[in-house]
């Protein structure tokens, strides 16, 4: 398989110099040229984009510094390395260019061998950086998968400690938490984190003897006090971390039994003093508990569970979360049906919904129409200043639309 040739964009108002650079680089790279700032910006946002830009500093009307500033100001082109071409040898001019984000300077007159060596060097830097970024990205994804899998396994350990039956609780509560967070207007990243963290909301029950959790009669006062310790035990098991996901998991474990009116436990928090994830999980826990088989009772119907949750809005549960629950109920009921409990070993604990269609990308805005040219005058009008920032923004919008 032939390796992809790097694309180099050379920008200079000197046509002879452009021809020299195109000839020197053309044997090894896809060399493109631009003789003015506007064309350079359009080509920088074009497809395929250049891998490296050679940019003249002293162009008429618009300097290379201004072009560099415009390109570095847009995310689409900010990472393209820029090498300045200049006849200036003053240190201050070079420092200014490097502060704008350029990676190097080549002084004129340009020697073809020096040009090729510098381009080859910086392309090697790009390849190495991209390889390092790929390795870091793969390692990060691997760690995130391992962390998510560990959370699911801990949730399964808690489930098996509480019940002898093998079920799909860890799957349901994750999906419920995500759906309720979505219905509450949370950002997509928060919804995904709620889905991953939710399965260990009851992990503190590992610190409660199984014979208490499996009793089919009313608990004695001492037993009930031991059960009420599980939120604090769960927070202790998870521990305190800088990692946002583990912070969320600890918060959910600690606060999912706090009630809106302050009658919950372990800290009798009230109203919005209860963290939002805990308020969401309180409703998820209520729905899950009521609609599944318990040692002391058969499951309630979805209608009965919904009635109970609505009845305690403003008492046990945040009224806004209850309203969101009603919006999410149809989807939550489908999850309940899809992941109904069954006996036997559970093999695939993947949370990802099967066959989910990717969200459509919003259409990019069209670039604004160019202003009408001024009427002709007997004397040639002075050329208006080129707004490079606006041109770069327009090119970015066009590039996004063309994708």
Secondary structure by P-SEA (a helix, b strand, c coil): cccbbbbbbbbcccaaaaaaaaaacccccbbbbbccaaaaaaaaaccccccccccccccccccaaaaaaaaaacccccccbbbbbcccccaaaaaaaaaacccccccccccaaaaaaaaaaaaaaaaaaaaaaaaaaaaaaaaaaaaaaaaaaaaaaaaaaacccccaaaaaaaaaaaaaaaaacccaaaaaaaaaacccccccccccccccccccccccaaaaaaaaaaaaaaaaaacccccaaaaaaaaaaacccccccccccccccccccccaaaaaaaaaaaaaaaaccccccccccaaaaaaaaaaaccccccaaaaaaaaaaaaaaaaaaaaacccccccccccccccccccccccccccccccccccccccccccccccaaaaaaaaaaaaaaaac
